[in-house]
Amino acid sequence: MFIITLSIVSFSTYAQVEELKKGSSYVLDDEGNLVENNSPVFSFEKETHDFGEVVEGGKISHEFTFTNDGNEPLIIKSVKASCGCTTPNWPEEPIMPGEEATITATYNTKKRIGPFNKSITITSNAYTPTKRLFIKGKVLKPSEEETIPVKKPSIVNEADK
């Protein structure tokens, strides 16, 4: 009897997951139940990006790709970074059902040696109206060869020759 019950529960869960994969108008609620939904739904490929170790000095960016898996146009109202060192860029036009788009997070490494973990908060008309993405990594000091200034020849000295 236990095996039959377990099989029924497993099949039911499998069927629910398959419905989600089809891009239907269903989502999992807080209790893990499949519920019908008419709102737009963010479906990100990944929600955290690890840059690993990067050398200090420039800007680094990552594009978070997502799909609107809902039945209504997805409208992003705002995207805010957790600090001024991170700049988000997002589509201002509605993302139609089934369409793919990106949100870009750019982190400025200049004068920011050490580990970082930043969030980007998205506010939209989606089923889950607030969504967070994360970028992290570690900024390393440049090597001495990279920091030694190279003296450029003077224009005045060139004229004397």
C-alpha positions in Angstrom: 0.0 0.0 0.0 2.9 2.4 0.9 4.5 1.8 -2.5 1.2 2.6 -4.3 0.7 5.8 -2.3 4.3 6.8 -3.0 3.9 6.1 -6.7 0.7 8.3 -6.8 2.4 11.1 -5.0 5.5 10.9 -7.2 3.4 10.9 -10.4 1.4 13.8 -9.2 4.5 15.8 -8.4 6.0 14.9 -11.7 2.9 16.0 -13.5 2.9 19.3 -11.7 6.5 19.9 -12.7 5.8 19.0 -16.3 3.0 21.6 -16.4 5.4 24.3 -15.2 7.9 23.3 -17.9 5.3 23.8 -20.6 5.1 27.5 -19.8 1.5 27.1 -18.8 -0.3 29.6 -16.5 0.5 27.7 -13.3 3.0 28.4 -10.5 4.0 26.8 -7.3 2.6 28.6 -4.2 4.4 29.0 -0.9 3.2 25.5 0.2 4.4 23.9 -3.0 1.0 23.4 -4.6 0.4 24.1 -8.2 -2.0 27.0 -8.6 -3.5 28.7 -11.7 -2.0 32.1 -12.5 -2.8 34.8 -14.9 0.1 37.2 -14.0 3.4 37.4 -15.8 6.1 35.0 -14.4 9.9 35.6 -14.3 11.8 32.5 -15.2 15.6 33.2 -14.9 18.3 30.9 -16.3 20.2 31.7 -13.1 19.7 34.2 -10.3 23.3 34.5 -8.9 26.4 35.1 -10.9 29.9 34.5 -9.5 32.6 36.5 -11.3 35.3 34.6 -9.4 38.5 36.6 -9.0 38.9 39.7 -11.1 41.7 42.4 -11.1 40.8 45.8 -9.7 40.4 48.7 -12.1 37.6 48.2 -14.6 33.9 47.5 -14.8 32.6 43.9 -15.1 29.1 43.0 -16.3 26.8 40.0 -16.4 23.5 39.6 -18.3 20.8 37.7 -16.5 18.5 36.2 -19.1 14.9 35.5 -18.3 11.6 34.5 -20.0 8.1 35.7 -19.3 6.4 32.3 -18.6 3.1 33.9 -17.8 0.0 34.8 -19.9 0.2 38.6 -19.6 2.9 41.2 -20.6 5.6 41.6 -18.0 6.3 45.2 -17.0 9.4 46.0 -15.0 8.7 49.0 -12.9 12.1 49.5 -11.4 15.5 47.8 -10.9 17.7 49.0 -8.0 21.2 47.9 -7.0 22.2 47.5 -3.3 24.9 50.2 -3.7 26.3 52.8 -6.1 29.1 50.5 -7.3 26.5 48.4 -9.2 24.5 49.7 -12.2 21.6 47.8 -13.5 20.2 48.0 -17.0 16.8 46.5 -18.0 14.2 46.6 -20.8 11.7 49.4 -20.5 9.2 47.9 -22.9 6.8 45.2 -21.8 8.1 41.6 -22.3 5.3 39.6 -23.9 4.4 36.1 -22.9 7.1 33.6 -24.1 9.6 36.4 -24.9 13.1 36.4 -23.6 15.0 39.5 -22.3 18.0 40.4 -20.1 18.8 42.5 -17.1 22.5 43.6 -17.0 24.4 44.2 -13.8 27.6 46.1 -14.1 30.0 46.3 -11.1 32.7 48.9 -10.9 35.9 47.3 -9.3 37.9 50.5 -9.1 39.1 51.0 -5.5 37.1 48.0 -4.2 39.7 45.4 -3.3 38.3 42.3 -1.6 35.1 40.1 -1.8 31.8 41.5 -2.9 28.2 40.3 -2.8 25.7 42.7 -4.3 22.0 42.4 -5.0 19.7 43.8 -7.7 16.1 44.2 -6.7 13.5 44.1 -9.5 9.9 45.4 -9.0 7.4 44.4 -11.6 3.8 43.3 -12.2 4.9 39.6 -12.1 3.2 36.9 -9.9 6.1 37.5 -7.5 6.3 41.3 -7.7 9.8 41.6 -6.1 12.7 39.5 -7.3 16.4 39.6 -6.3 19.4 38.8 -8.4 22.9 38.6 -7.0 26.4 39.1 -8.2 29.5 38.2 -6.3 33.2 37.7 -6.6 36.6 38.9 -5.3 38.5 41.9 -6.5 42.3 41.4 -6.4 45.0 44.1 -6.4 46.8 44.5 -9.7 50.3 43.0 -10.0 53.2 45.4 -9.8 53.7 45.3 -13.5 50.1 46.5 -14.0 50.5 49.4 -11.5 53.9 50.9 -12.5 53.2 54.0 -14.6 55.0 54.1 -17.9 56.6 57.4 -18.6 55.6 58.7 -22.1 58.2 60.6 -24.1 58.0 64.4 -23.9 56.9 66.3 -26.9 59.4 69.0 -25.9 62.4 66.5 -26.0 61.3 65.4 -29.5 61.5 69.0 -30.8 65.1 69.3 -29.6 66.3 66.5 -31.7 
